[in-house]
Amino acid sequence: MQVSRTTTRIAAAGAVAATAVLALSAPAFAHVSVQPEGVAAKGGYAVVDFKVPNERDNASTTKLEVNLPADHPIASVMPQPVPGWTVKVTKSKLAKPLTMHGEKISEAVTKVTWTADGKGIEPGYFQKFPLSLGALPEDTDQLVFKALQTYSNKEVVRWIEVQQKGAEEPENPAPTLELAAATDDHHGTQAATPGTAGAASDDKGDKTEQTAAATDKSGGSDTTARVLGIVGIVVGAAGVAYGVLAGRRRTA
């Protein structure tokens, strides 16, 4: 009886602990976040997805506003159509014009807004909102996008808090895109470094020599095997002959 009570208490304590862990970890999965499709390299172009989960049980997400970083304006911003949503791109004049492909750009996209045509993101679901961005800045390691999530009950969640180094994650962190190191051609493919061709030639030479050596060794091994095979046949024949002669002697 005592063992049964102890087991029941342990099970109850485990259930409470599991519930506490789920309660603590749930907000971490409910953040509006941004992730690249592939690699987002400095100076290059990338398609990024803003992932928006619905963290309410009694309301749907009906609107998303994403503000692009003003300190690192991006010249080209193109949204991908999302079924069931209307997208609006807002441009603003830049205090300092950008130069892209030899042309000066005096305005850039500063905000992208998606509005649901129907129910939006219902409880228990999430939605991705893709954007094509470029050229990505080369003088920073990350881009911070401040986002506003609006629910059908008019509640607005402001994902605008910037994560500080060494500090705990804020309650409503802003979506942050980490940028990879720039590639030589800014398109995700590195050019060959000086000496690469020579190194490749040397490698081919080494491989040729290794192949020749392997062939020589293979040839030598084959010859040895043949000699040993012939010797074995001769010895076997001699053994058979000896056995026959010995049998005849015993018969005589």
C-alpha positions as CSV (number, residue, x, y, z in Angstrom):
1,M,0.0,0.0,0.0
2,Q,2.8,2.3,0.9
3,V,4.6,1.5,-2.3
4,S,1.5,2.3,-4.3
5,R,1.2,5.7,-2.6
6,T,4.8,6.5,-3.2
7,T,4.5,5.6,-6.9
8,T,1.4,7.8,-7.2
9,R,3.2,10.7,-5.6
10,I,6.2,10.3,-8.0
11,A,3.9,10.2,-11.0
12,A,2.0,13.3,-9.8
13,A,5.2,15.2,-9.2
14,G,6.5,14.2,-12.7
15,A,3.2,15.4,-14.3
16,V,3.6,18.8,-12.5
17,A,7.2,19.1,-13.6
18,A,6.3,18.2,-17.2
19,T,3.6,20.8,-17.2
20,A,5.9,23.4,-15.9
21,V,8.5,22.7,-18.6
22,L,5.9,23.0,-21.3
23,A,4.6,26.2,-19.9
24,L,8.1,27.7,-19.8
25,S,9.1,26.4,-23.3
26,A,5.9,27.4,-25.1
27,P,6.7,31.1,-25.5
28,A,10.0,30.2,-27.2
29,F,8.1,28.5,-30.0
30,A,5.5,31.3,-30.3
31,H,7.9,34.0,-31.4
32,V,7.6,35.7,-34.8
33,S,10.9,34.7,-36.4
34,V,12.8,35.0,-39.7
35,Q,14.9,32.4,-41.5
36,P,16.6,32.3,-44.9
37,E,15.9,29.7,-47.5
38,G,19.4,28.6,-48.0
39,V,22.2,31.1,-47.1
40,A,21.9,34.8,-46.5
41,A,25.3,36.1,-47.4
42,K,26.6,39.6,-47.0
43,G,26.4,41.5,-50.3
44,G,24.2,38.8,-51.9
45,Y,20.5,38.1,-52.4
46,A,18.3,35.8,-50.3
47,V,14.7,34.7,-49.9
48,V,13.7,34.8,-46.2
49,D,10.6,33.5,-44.5
50,F,8.8,35.3,-41.7
51,K,7.3,32.5,-39.6
52,V,4.2,33.7,-37.7
53,P,2.6,31.2,-35.2
54,N,-0.8,31.9,-33.6
55,E,-0.3,31.9,-29.8
56,R,-3.9,32.6,-28.9
57,D,-6.7,30.0,-28.4
58,N,-9.6,32.4,-29.0
59,A,-8.4,34.6,-31.8
60,S,-6.8,34.4,-35.3
61,T,-3.9,36.4,-36.6
62,T,-5.3,38.7,-39.3
63,K,-2.4,41.1,-40.0
64,L,1.4,41.2,-40.0
65,E,3.5,44.3,-40.4
66,V,7.3,43.9,-40.9
67,N,9.5,47.0,-40.7
68,L,12.8,46.8,-42.5
69,P,15.9,48.1,-40.8
70,A,16.3,51.9,-41.5
71,D,20.0,51.8,-40.6
72,H,20.7,49.2,-43.3
73,P,18.2,49.9,-46.2
74,I,17.7,47.2,-48.8
75,A,17.3,48.3,-52.4
76,S,15.3,45.3,-53.7
77,V,12.4,43.9,-51.7
78,M,9.9,41.7,-53.3
79,P,7.1,39.7,-51.5
80,Q,5.9,36.3,-52.7
81,P,2.1,36.0,-53.0
82,V,0.5,34.2,-50.1
83,P,-2.9,32.6,-50.8
84,G,-5.6,34.2,-48.6
85,W,-3.5,37.4,-47.9
86,T,-3.2,40.8,-49.5
87,V,0.3,42.3,-49.4
88,K,1.2,46.0,-49.4
89,V,4.7,47.4,-49.9
90,T,5.5,50.8,-48.4
91,K,8.4,52.8,-49.7
92,S,10.1,55.8,-48.2
93,K,12.8,58.3,-49.3
94,L,16.3,57.6,-48.0
95,A,18.3,60.1,-46.2
96,K,21.4,58.7,-48.0
97,P,20.8,57.3,-51.5
98,L,22.0,53.8,-52.3
99,T,24.0,52.8,-55.3
100,M,22.9,49.5,-57.0
101,H,24.3,48.3,-60.4
102,G,25.7,51.7,-61.0
103,E,22.4,53.5,-60.4
104,K,21.5,55.7,-57.4
105,I,18.4,54.7,-55.5
106,S,16.7,57.5,-53.5
107,E,13.9,55.4,-52.0
108,A,13.6,51.9,-50.6
109,V,11.0,49.6,-49.0
110,T,10.6,50.4,-45.3
111,K,7.6,48.2,-44.5
112,V,5.7,45.2,-45.8
113,T,2.1,44.5,-44.6
114,W,0.1,41.3,-45.0
115,T,-3.6,41.4,-44.3
116,A,-5.8,38.3,-44.3
117,D,-8.7,38.1,-46.7
118,G,-10.5,35.6,-44.6
119,K,-9.9,34.0,-41.2
120,G,-6.1,34.4,-41.3
121,I,-4.0,32.2,-39.1
122,E,-6.3,30.2,-36.8
123,P,-5.4,28.9,-33.4
124,G,-3.0,25.9,-33.5
125,Y,-1.5,27.0,-36.9
126,F,1.3,29.1,-38.3
127,Q,2.0,30.8,-41.6
128,K,5.2,31.7,-43.6
129,F,5.5,35.0,-45.4
130,P,8.4,35.0,-47.9
131,L,10.4,38.0,-49.0
132,S,13.2,38.3,-51.6
133,L,15.9,40.7,-50.3
134,G,19.0,42.2,-51.8
135,A,21.6,43.3,-51.9
136,L,22.2,42.4,-48.2
137,P,24.5,44.8,-46.4
138,E,28.2,44.0,-46.0
139,D,28.9,46.1,-42.9
140,T,26.8,44.1,-40.4
141,D,26.4,40.6,-39.1
142,Q,22.6,40.7,-38.7
143,L,19.5,42.5,-39.7
144,V,16.7,43.3,-37.2
145,F,13.1,43.4,-38.4
146,K,10.6,44.8,-36.0
147,A,7.2,43.2,-36.5
148,L,3.6,43.8,-35.3
149,Q,1.1,40.9,-35.1
150,T,-2.6,41.8,-35.0
151,Y,-5.3,39.4,-33.9
152,S,-9.0,39.2,-34.8
153,N,-9.9,40.6,-31.3
154,K,-7.9,43.7,-32.1
155,E,-5.0,42.7,-29.8
156,V,-1.6,43.8,-31.2
157,V,1.7,42.0,-30.2
158,R,4.8,44.1,-30.8
159,W,7.8,42.0,-31.7
160,I,10.3,44.9,-31.4
161,E,12.7,44.2,-28.6
162,V,16.3,43.8,-29.8
163,Q,18.3,41.0,-28.3
164,Q,21.3,42.3,-26.4
165,K,24.6,40.4,-26.2
166,G,25.0,38.5,-23.0
167,A,21.5,39.3,-21.8
168,E,18.4,37.0,-21.5
169,E,16.0,36.8,-24.4
170,P,13.4,39.6,-24.2
171,E,9.7,38.8,-23.8
172,N,8.9,40.0,-27.4
173,P,12.1,39.7,-29.4
174,A,12.3,41.2,-32.8
175,P,12.9,38.8,-35.8
176,T,16.7,38.8,-36.4
177,L,18.4,37.5,-39.6
178,E,21.9,36.3,-39.2
179,L,24.1,37.1,-42.2
180,A,26.8,34.7,-43.4
181,A,30.2,35.8,-44.6
182,A,30.3,37.4,-48.1
183,T,31.3,35.2,-51.0
184,D,33.6,36.4,-53.8
185,D,30.9,36.7,-56.4
186,H,28.1,37.6,-53.9
187,H,26.0,34.8,-55.4
188,G,26.9,32.0,-53.0
189,T,29.8,30.6,-55.1
190,Q,33.4,31.3,-54.2
191,A,35.9,31.9,-57.0
192,A,39.1,29.8,-57.1
193,T,41.9,31.2,-55.1
194,P,45.4,31.8,-56.6
195,G,47.3,28.6,-56.9
196,T,44.2,26.4,-57.0
197,A,44.8,25.3,-60.6
198,G,48.4,24.4,-59.9
199,A,47.3,22.5,-56.8
200,A,44.7,20.7,-58.9
201,S,47.4,19.8,-61.5
202,D,49.7,18.5,-58.7
203,D,46.9,16.5,-57.3
204,K,46.2,14.9,-60.7
205,G,49.9,14.1,-61.1
206,D,50.0,12.6,-57.6
207,K,46.9,10.5,-58.4
208,T,48.4,9.4,-61.7
209,E,51.6,8.3,-60.0
210,Q,49.6,6.5,-57.3
211,T,47.5,4.8,-60.0
212,A,50.7,3.7,-61.8
213,A,52.2,2.4,-58.6
214,A,49.0,0.6,-57.8
215,T,49.1,-1.0,-61.3
216,D,52.7,-2.1,-60.8
217,K,51.8,-3.6,-57.5
218,S,48.8,-5.2,-58.9
219,G,50.8,-6.6,-61.8
220,G,53.5,-7.9,-59.4
221,S,50.8,-9.5,-57.3
222,D,49.2,-11.2,-60.3
223,T,52.6,-12.7,-61.4
224,T,53.4,-14.0,-57.9
225,A,49.9,-15.5,-57.7
226,R,50.4,-17.3,-61.0
227,V,53.8,-18.7,-60.1
228,L,52.5,-19.9,-56.7
229,G,49.5,-21.5,-58.5
230,I,51.8,-23.4,-61.0
231,V,54.0,-24.6,-58.1
232,G,50.9,-25.8,-56.3
233,I,49.8,-27.7,-59.3
234,V,53.2,-29.4,-59.7
235,V,53.4,-30.3,-56.0
236,G,49.8,-31.7,-56.1
237,A,50.6,-33.8,-59.2
238,A,53.7,-35.1,-57.6
239,G,51.7,-36.1,-54.5
240,V,49.2,-38.0,-56.6
241,A,51.9,-39.8,-58.5
242,Y,53.6,-40.7,-55.2
243,G,50.3,-42.1,-53.8
244,V,49.8,-44.3,-56.9
245,L,53.3,-45.7,-56.8
246,A,53.0,-46.4,-53.1
247,G,49.7,-48.3,-53.7
248,R,51.3,-50.4,-56.4
249,R,54.2,-51.4,-54.1
250,R,51.8,-52.5,-51.4
251,T,49.8,-54.6,-53.9
252,A,53.0,-56.3,-55.2
